[in-house]
Amino acid sequence: MSLSTEKSEFFLQNTLILYAIGAVAAILRIIIRWRLMHRLGVEEWIMIFGLLCWTGDTALITVTVNKGTNQVPSDHRLTMSPHQVHEREIGSKSFITAWFLYVTAIWACKAAILMFYKRLTERVMEPKINIAAAGTLGSTYLACMLSLCFVCRPFSGNWTIFPDPGPACTEGLHYVWIVGVLNIITDLMLLCIPIPLLIHLQVTLTRKILLGALFGLGIFVVVATILRIYFTVVGGSISNMTFWSMIETSTLFVVSNAPGIKSFFTSKKKHSSSNGNSGSGLSRSHEMNSSIAHTHSTNNHNKSRVRNSITGNNGKSTSDSQEWIVDPQNPMVIHQSTRIDVTVEGASSDSTKDDKAPSYQVSAEARSHNSN
């Protein structure tokens, strides 16, 4: 049922606070990435998508709490006015839609974490592990979506007021258990991925513990999920369910963005202790090999022709960029390598062997790249 005015205001205030905490963490991470890299990675775009879904989820659950759902005692259904029925239908539709957005936001955060771990452990972990993790993440997300679509049949029972559609369509406990268990499984999976990296790090025990604590922040999400399941089952109300889902989601957004935020302070610290770094505290690692050849000759009209091209081995334009971990003592430092081959040629059909063209070899390299 809908909450009283006092309880509704309390719920709204706490919901907005929890949302603000998680949203600020995500936005801060995105700003830091843009400031350091002047571009957004795949993880940041996934995080933006997840934040948009969570924003919609937050808006819809406030509607749900204020208007109520179809979770109404059977004897009370017969005495409801058409206006009350309409209000609860709106609340119930908002509730089921919020579930879809909530699951998508949660799994988007998990996908961003997995992409970050993949890039971080690319050189120290078997690719099959990341592929298996991605498959597990995708299959569990699909299972959640299918449960939301098919647990309550017909689907319209999710907002039906009269007749009573049954507990599967009104209580939402099936969704809590299915999504909650799959959520915990995937969280534990993500917690295990950085373990090989920590094992292979040649650093002091203290540093290993600190890095392990950073990667292990996901345990707080597991605890939040367990508490959400417990208090939802015990309390049995929509307000309990939505409030604890906000705590869980806010915790996940903070945890999933913490490594990216930390990299900014790591970069600043390194910049303050070194005069060779760039002003932003980050210098991108580029390895550019440029071969510039220039041939000049005259034709019958004493004109020269110059052809500029960027070519690879097959005569096609190439540009290759890669990122991987290079400093096993600091897993936040990623090496980015960009290779560009440039050939500049000028030729004429009347060129002779005596026209020897000057050729130049240019190679520039800068190393130090801190990535979130």
Wavefront OBJ file of the C-alpha trace (Angstrom):
o trace
v 0.000 0.000 0.000
v 1.029 3.623 -0.360
v 2.877 5.340 2.468
v 1.638 8.150 4.676
v 2.817 11.673 3.869
v 5.423 11.668 6.652
v 6.836 8.273 5.710
v 6.719 9.164 2.024
v 8.841 12.268 2.609
v 11.304 10.282 4.719
v 11.580 7.636 2.008
v 12.027 10.248 -0.729
v 14.770 12.086 1.172
v 16.761 8.927 1.858
v 16.266 7.700 -1.694
v 17.616 10.944 -3.124
v 20.605 10.864 -0.756
v 21.484 7.288 -1.747
v 21.038 8.114 -5.418
v 23.227 11.220 -5.103
v 26.048 9.242 -3.470
v 26.148 6.632 -6.228
v 25.622 9.128 -9.042
v 28.397 11.427 -7.808
v 30.814 8.477 -7.742
v 29.945 7.560 -11.344
v 30.084 11.140 -12.622
v 33.381 11.797 -10.830
v 34.923 8.719 -12.414
v 33.720 9.814 -15.879
v 35.102 13.349 -15.412
v 38.441 11.985 -14.219
v 38.699 9.664 -17.197
v 37.969 12.509 -19.595
v 40.448 14.824 -17.882
v 43.231 12.261 -17.908
v 42.606 10.605 -21.277
v 40.604 13.236 -23.190
v 38.282 10.430 -24.198
v 35.930 7.929 -22.596
v 36.581 4.213 -22.582
v 34.055 1.447 -23.064
v 33.665 1.145 -19.291
v 32.643 4.782 -18.983
v 29.994 4.517 -21.705
v 28.601 1.410 -20.022
v 28.594 3.287 -16.723
v 26.729 6.209 -18.301
v 24.116 3.785 -19.618
v 23.811 2.165 -16.201
v 23.462 5.551 -14.511
v 20.641 6.524 -16.878
v 18.841 3.260 -16.086
v 19.278 3.820 -12.362
v 17.959 7.364 -12.712
v 14.796 5.998 -14.328
v 14.545 3.297 -11.670
v 14.804 5.881 -8.877
v 12.109 8.052 -10.416
v 9.744 5.115 -10.895
v 10.070 3.674 -7.401
v 9.157 7.043 -5.913
v 5.981 6.882 -7.985
v 5.400 3.330 -6.807
v 5.788 4.180 -3.118
v 3.481 7.197 -3.383
v 0.723 5.574 -5.406
v 0.887 2.001 -4.129
v 0.762 -1.303 -5.985
v -1.616 -4.198 -6.494
v -0.396 -5.710 -3.206
v -3.743 -5.173 -1.471
v -5.676 -7.396 0.970
v -8.450 -9.314 -0.810
v -11.265 -7.823 1.250
v -10.030 -4.292 0.558
v -10.068 -4.762 -3.231
v -13.877 -4.867 -3.282
v -14.174 -1.482 -1.572
v -11.687 0.442 -3.734
v -12.944 3.359 -5.825
v -12.139 3.606 -9.557
v -9.673 6.398 -8.765
v -7.830 4.234 -6.222
v -7.716 1.361 -8.704
v -6.274 3.662 -11.360
v -3.648 5.041 -8.979
v -2.499 1.580 -7.948
v -2.352 0.444 -11.559
v 0.024 3.315 -12.277
v 2.095 2.411 -9.226
v 2.210 -1.262 -10.211
v 3.260 -0.492 -13.792
v 5.977 1.785 -12.451
v 7.077 -0.991 -10.105
v 7.562 -3.676 -12.769
v 9.255 -1.199 -15.120
v 11.581 -0.149 -12.299
v 12.556 -3.793 -11.865
v 13.774 -3.973 -15.484
v 15.751 -0.746 -15.107
v 17.149 -1.821 -11.736
v 18.482 -5.122 -13.082
v 19.925 -3.428 -16.173
v 21.682 -0.779 -14.061
v 23.151 -3.431 -11.738
v 24.429 -5.600 -14.580
v 25.779 -2.566 -16.443
v 27.980 -1.810 -13.424
v 29.131 -5.416 -13.387
v 29.962 -5.237 -17.098
v 32.019 -2.068 -16.529
v 33.925 -3.802 -13.723
v 34.555 -6.829 -15.930
v 35.845 -4.643 -18.795
v 38.192 -2.912 -16.368
v 39.495 -6.235 -15.029
v 39.926 -7.592 -18.558
v 42.122 -4.665 -19.518
v 44.007 -4.859 -16.244
v 44.765 -8.588 -16.348
v 45.111 -9.081 -20.096
v 48.784 -10.066 -19.873
v 48.592 -12.201 -16.726
v 45.384 -14.174 -17.160
v 44.061 -16.698 -19.637
v 41.592 -15.082 -22.076
v 39.222 -18.000 -21.494
v 38.609 -16.794 -17.940
v 37.409 -13.385 -19.080
v 35.308 -14.974 -21.820
v 33.710 -17.336 -19.303
v 33.050 -14.434 -16.941
v 31.432 -12.425 -19.728
v 29.283 -15.418 -20.672
v 28.203 -15.872 -17.057
v 27.332 -12.195 -16.772
v 25.286 -12.266 -19.976
v 23.447 -15.471 -19.142
v 22.525 -14.334 -15.621
v 21.232 -11.025 -16.963
v 19.101 -12.918 -19.490
v 17.804 -15.177 -16.712
v 16.761 -12.124 -14.679
v 14.956 -10.600 -17.654
v 13.135 -13.855 -18.390
v 12.035 -14.187 -14.767
v 10.600 -10.665 -14.832
v 8.721 -11.498 -18.008
v 7.367 -14.942 -17.168
v 7.050 -15.429 -13.396
v 3.731 -13.569 -13.392
v 1.410 -14.858 -16.095
v -0.271 -13.198 -17.813
v 2.181 -10.311 -17.739
v -0.670 -7.849 -17.203
v -1.193 -9.488 -13.803
v 1.699 -7.328 -12.577
v -0.715 -4.383 -12.418
v -4.112 -6.110 -12.192
v -6.121 -5.036 -9.139
v -9.309 -7.027 -9.502
v -9.529 -9.965 -9.480
v -6.558 -10.751 -7.256
v -3.788 -11.984 -9.628
v -2.041 -13.987 -6.885
v 1.193 -13.595 -4.868
v 3.446 -14.203 -7.887
v 2.137 -10.947 -9.387
v 1.677 -8.845 -6.247
v 4.429 -9.589 -3.729
v 7.466 -9.613 -5.998
v 9.315 -12.054 -3.732
v 10.084 -14.345 -6.654
v 11.960 -11.504 -8.307
v 13.787 -10.733 -5.070
v 15.059 -14.302 -4.733
v 15.957 -14.884 -8.389
v 17.666 -11.531 -8.974
v 19.256 -11.572 -5.508
v 20.839 -15.022 -5.843
v 22.146 -14.350 -9.362
v 23.409 -10.993 -8.155
v 25.423 -12.613 -5.369
v 26.835 -15.272 -7.723
v 28.094 -12.698 -10.215
v 29.490 -10.477 -7.455
v 31.501 -13.372 -6.048
v 32.725 -14.187 -9.569
v 33.962 -10.621 -10.044
v 35.696 -10.736 -6.668
v 37.720 -13.768 -7.780
v 38.988 -12.337 -11.088
v 41.761 -10.075 -9.669
v 43.160 -12.825 -7.432
v 45.744 -14.101 -10.008
v 46.940 -10.535 -10.503
v 47.459 -10.059 -6.778
v 49.282 -13.378 -6.505
v 51.768 -12.468 -9.250
v 52.466 -8.966 -7.966
v 56.022 -8.562 -6.696
v 55.224 -6.014 -4.009
v 55.267 -5.784 -0.245
v 52.605 -7.542 1.766
v 51.190 -4.204 2.892
v 50.694 -3.051 -0.690
v 49.102 -6.357 -1.611
v 46.665 -5.978 1.256
v 45.767 -2.443 0.172
v 45.201 -3.508 -3.431
v 43.257 -6.541 -2.255
v 41.062 -4.257 -0.167
v 40.422 -2.052 -3.202
v 39.465 -4.979 -5.413
v 37.562 -6.573 -2.548
v 35.155 -3.695 -2.054
v 32.599 -5.805 -3.905
v 32.045 -7.761 -0.698
v 30.028 -4.775 0.536
v 27.691 -5.222 -2.436
v 27.228 -8.891 -1.517
v 26.393 -7.898 2.062
v 23.954 -5.242 0.844
v 22.238 -7.782 -1.411
v 21.887 -10.297 1.411
v 20.434 -7.611 3.691
v 18.006 -6.567 0.966
v 16.739 -10.127 0.591
v 16.438 -10.586 4.337
v 14.599 -7.345 5.117
v 12.346 -7.731 2.083
v 11.298 -11.241 3.091
v 10.887 -10.277 6.755
v 9.255 -6.912 6.140
v 7.288 -8.022 3.119
v 6.500 -4.469 1.994
v 7.248 -2.630 -1.239
v 8.861 0.224 0.692
v 11.314 -2.184 2.366
v 12.145 -3.776 -0.967
v 12.745 -0.505 -2.781
v 14.671 1.136 0.047
v 17.140 -1.732 0.367
v 17.469 -1.965 -3.405
v 18.566 1.692 -3.353
v 21.173 0.917 -0.687
v 22.436 -2.014 -2.734
v 22.606 -0.060 -6.009
v 24.257 2.971 -4.415
v 26.886 0.709 -2.847
v 27.540 -0.967 -6.203
v 27.994 2.353 -8.004
v 30.480 3.549 -5.383
v 32.408 0.267 -5.389
v 32.518 -0.098 -9.178
v 33.846 3.444 -9.651
v 36.325 3.459 -6.752
v 39.323 2.117 -8.768
v 38.822 4.769 -11.438
v 38.655 7.531 -8.855
v 41.736 6.185 -7.068
v 43.786 6.316 -10.265
v 43.359 10.093 -10.366
v 44.957 10.546 -6.955
v 47.678 8.033 -7.841
v 48.450 10.047 -10.953
v 48.499 13.316 -9.013
v 50.861 11.844 -6.441
v 53.263 10.654 -9.108
v 53.110 13.998 -10.857
v 54.007 15.902 -7.697
v 57.106 13.739 -7.212
v 58.335 13.922 -10.801
v 59.142 16.892 -13.007
v 58.950 14.831 -16.143
v 55.221 14.214 -16.145
v 52.666 16.305 -17.986
v 50.660 19.049 -16.278
v 47.589 16.893 -15.980
v 49.468 14.221 -14.081
v 49.139 11.811 -16.968
v 51.192 11.303 -20.080
v 49.808 8.905 -22.586
v 52.189 6.247 -23.798
v 52.625 6.431 -27.526
v 55.084 4.548 -29.606
v 55.177 6.146 -33.028
v 57.364 4.819 -35.758
v 57.346 7.138 -38.746
v 59.197 6.463 -41.944
v 59.217 9.507 -44.140
v 60.646 9.175 -47.620
v 60.625 11.999 -50.101
v 61.453 11.653 -53.746
v 61.595 14.704 -55.953
v 61.978 14.790 -59.696
v 60.823 16.893 -62.579
v 58.623 15.858 -65.486
v 58.453 17.252 -69.021
v 56.563 20.273 -67.677
v 59.097 20.823 -64.828
v 56.415 20.080 -62.269
v 56.685 17.815 -59.292
v 54.082 15.511 -57.901
v 53.906 14.548 -54.272
v 51.828 11.694 -52.925
v 51.104 11.413 -49.215
v 49.854 8.169 -47.757
v 49.580 6.335 -44.497
v 50.287 2.720 -45.319
v 50.735 -0.631 -43.670
v 52.330 -3.825 -44.874
v 49.588 -4.393 -47.414
v 49.483 -0.842 -48.656
v 46.464 -0.010 -46.542
v 46.122 2.682 -43.909
v 46.943 1.367 -40.468
v 46.697 2.620 -36.957
v 47.033 0.253 -34.049
v 46.423 1.032 -30.393
v 46.668 -1.327 -27.437
v 46.546 -1.050 -23.657
v 47.872 -3.466 -21.088
v 49.415 -3.572 -17.644
v 53.163 -2.967 -17.696
v 54.059 -2.306 -14.087
v 53.335 -5.378 -11.953
v 53.962 -3.264 -8.850
v 51.206 -0.832 -9.774
v 48.271 -2.518 -11.512
v 46.668 0.874 -12.116
v 49.411 1.760 -14.611
v 48.448 0.710 -18.105
v 50.650 0.840 -21.187
v 49.041 2.179 -24.303
v 50.872 1.617 -27.558
v 49.905 3.358 -30.764
v 51.676 2.579 -34.014
v 51.308 4.721 -37.100
v 53.302 4.200 -40.287
v 53.545 7.255 -42.536
v 55.029 7.269 -46.003
v 55.360 10.422 -48.081
v 56.426 9.903 -51.651
v 56.915 12.125 -54.632
v 57.563 10.538 -57.984
v 57.612 11.305 -61.671
v 57.586 9.107 -64.707
v 60.741 10.906 -65.890
v 62.737 10.385 -62.708
v 66.243 9.053 -63.193
v 68.610 7.007 -61.118
v 70.680 10.111 -60.439
v 67.815 11.726 -58.564
v 68.492 10.258 -55.186
v 65.791 11.133 -52.737
v 66.637 11.979 -49.158
v 65.028 9.665 -46.623
v 64.451 10.196 -42.965
v 63.645 7.882 -40.054
v 61.815 9.380 -37.105
v 60.955 7.519 -33.943
v 59.406 9.033 -30.855
v 58.386 7.282 -27.668
v 56.935 8.372 -24.368
v 56.084 6.030 -21.557
v 53.907 6.642 -18.519
v 50.242 6.014 -18.683
v 47.971 5.783 -15.728
v 44.537 4.450 -16.535
v 41.482 3.932 -14.511
l 1 2 3 4 5 6 7 8 9 10 11 12 13 14 15 16 17 18 19 20 21 22 23 24 25 26 27 28 29 30 31 32 33 34 35 36 37 38 39 40 41 42 43 44 45 46 47 48 49 50 51 52 53 54 55 56 57 58 59 60 61 62 63 64 65 66 67 68 69 70 71 72 73 74 75 76 77 78 79 80 81 82 83 84 85 86 87 88 89 90 91 92 93 94 95 96 97 98 99 100 101 102 103 104 105 106 107 108 109 110 111 112 113 114 115 116 117 118 119 120 121 122 123 124 125 126 127 128 129 130 131 132 133 134 135 136 137 138 139 140 141 142 143 144 145 146 147 148 149 150 151 152 153 154 155 156 157 158 159 160 161 162 163 164 165 166 167 168 169 170 171 172 173 174 175 176 177 178 179 180 181 182 183 184 185 186 187 188 189 190 191 192 193 194 195 196 197 198 199 200 201 202 203 204 205 206 207 208 209 210 211 212 213 214 215 216 217 218 219 220 221 222 223 224 225 226 227 228 229 230 231 232 233 234 235 236 237 238 239 240 241 242 243 244 245 246 247 248 249 250 251 252 253 254 255 256 257 258 259 260 261 262 263 264 265 266 267 268 269 270 271 272 273 274 275 276 277 278 279 280 281 282 283 284 285 286 287 288 289 290 291 292 293 294 295 296 297 298 299 300 301 302 303 304 305 306 307 308 309 310 311 312 313 314 315 316 317 318 319 320 321 322 323 324 325 326 327 328 329 330 331 332 333 334 335 336 337 338 339 340 341 342 343 344 345 346 347 348 349 350 351 352 353 354 355 356 357 358 359 360 361 362 363 364 365 366 367 368 369 370 371 372
